[in-house]
Amino acid sequence: MSDVGTEILDRWLGALEARHRADLSFAEIRRGLQALSSLYVERRDRAPLADAFRGAGKRAAYALFYGPLHFLVVGRIVREIGAASPPPERILDLGCGTGAAGAAWAIEAKGTPEVLGVDQAEWAVVETALALRALRVGGRARRTDVDRARLPGANGAVVAAYTLNEVGAPARDRLLDRLLDAAAGGTRVLVIEPVARRVAPWWGEWSAAFTSAGGRDDTWRFRLELPERLRLLDRAAGLDHRETAARSLWMGGAA
């Protein structure tokens, strides 16, 4: 990331910490991060996903740690596949969470695209709006189902990062058809998920659909230089994200 990008990221992290640490101690946020990690990694098949963001500690941990981590991963993938050139006019961030994915792509594209984040959770819509402002990315967020969001046209892009594993099968199937149709019309489509097969057992079907339509399926493993705030949380929670893996599906648009 460029020096400008690093400065912007540091400002966002500082704003996040100031806001969430106003009401929560470091220990409470650390426990929230440990609970999130346990839910997603160890208890994925036994605990409802609704538990993931029940409680201020877990929401703060996601915003302070996983949001910036996803920002770094998405930005790296966007650079590797050349998705930022030419810059899309608009980026739709499906299941935006904290807005990290759409913002990362927009910043890699020199900050010119407008980002629209959509999510079912009101707290995520608020976090995304604040993140876009802190990162100096134009855009907004609204609350809606991801499979009902209006997709951008030929000069636009869609990113679904760490999102579709939480969408029910019928809605996910509908969304696959819509994304393929949009890509055929020139929309750029990027899907990112963890590498663990049990998180996204549907990946094989999506991969076959994307690659048969001219897209690509990649598995990534990055050594990340985590900002100091993330390193502290990572160590305190007993985690190690100095090396991070992800996989992606990409359709560069037919136009």
C-alpha positions, 0 to 999 in steps of 0.5 A: 500500500502506498504511503497515502494509503497507509496514512488513510488506514492509520486514520481509520484505525485511530477513529475506530479505536477512539469510538469503540474504546470509549465504552469498552476496555481492551480486555472486553474487545479481546474477549469479543475477538476470541469469541468471534474466532471460536464461533467461525473456526471451531463452532461453525457447525454448532452455533448460529451465525446470529450469535456472531454479532450479538453483543457490543464486544464482538461487534467492536472486535469485528470492526477493529480487527476483521474489518481492517484485516479484510481491507488489507486482503481485498486490497492485495487481491485487487492489485494482484488481479488488476481489478482497479484499472480502469477504475469502476465508476461504482462499487456495490459492496454486498454484505458490506459489514464495516465497508472494508471491501468496497473501500479497499477496492475504491482506494486501489482505484485511486479513490475515484469509484463511489461505493454503495454498501448493503447489509441486513444489519443496521450496525453494519450500515452505520459502520460502513458509513463511518468507514467511508467517511474516515477513509475519504471514499465517496459513497453510502450504505443502506439496509437491504438483503444482498440478493435484492440489491440492484447490481451496477451496469457495465462500468460498475463492479460488485464485491462480495467479501466474506459474505456469501457463506452467511447467505442461505442457499436459495438466495445465494443461488439467485445471486449467482445467476444475477452476478453471471448475467451482470458480468456478461453485460460488463460488470466486474465481479469479485467474490472472496471467501476463506479457504476452509471448505466447510465455510463455503461448501458451495464454492465448487459450484460457483467456481465451475460457473465462473470459470466456464463463463471465462472467469478465474478461481484463485487461492491466495496466501499473503504475508501481511504487514499488520498495523501495530493496533492489529498486531496487539489484538492478534497477539492478545487474542492468541491468534496469528494473522501474519500470514493470511489465506483467502480464495477468490472468484473474478469476472473482469466483465465482458465489455 
